[in-house]
């Protein structure tokens, strides 16, 4: 699960760079909104995976 969280955090970073315009594409104005959507969704999935990992780990300790 930590591997998938890492993958989604990398996707969130890529989406952030697209949204900020740091990565230039020929259709940059059209892909900017895609970058922000990718950032938000990937960050949310990464947060969910890390929360699940933390929750499972904390239940084992009790």
N, C-alpha and C positions, 0 to 999 in steps of 0.2 A: 504494500500500500504506500510505503514511503517513496518507492520508485515512481509511482503514478503521481504522487503529490509533487515530486521534483519535475516531472514532465509537464504538468499543468502550470507550475510556477514559471518554467521556461517559456511556455506558450503565453502566459500573462505578460512576461517581460517583452516578448516579441510584439504582442498586441499593443503594449504601452509605447514601444518605439514607433510602431506604425501610426498610432493615434497622435503622437506628438510630431510626426513628420520627420523623424530622424532617419528613417529608411525611405529612400525615394523610389517611387515606381512611376511609370509613365502615366498611370491613371490615379495619381496621388489624391486628388480631391475626392474621388469616388471611393477610395479604399480607406480613407481616414475613419469613417464611421465604422467600417468593418474592424479596424484595429481597436477601437474603443470597445466594441462589442466583444471581441476576442479577449481583451484584457479583463473585462468585468466577469465574463463567464468562466474563464480559466482561473481567475483569482478566487471566485466563489467555489469552484470544484476543488481547488487546492485547499482552501480553508475547511471545506467539508471533510475531505480525506484526512487532514491533520487532526481535526476535531474527533473523528471516529477513532483514529489511532490513539489519541490521548485518552479518550473515554474507555477504550478496551484495555489500555495499559493500567488506568487507575482502578478499574474493576478487579483486575487480577491481584492488586495489592491488598484489597480488603477481604 
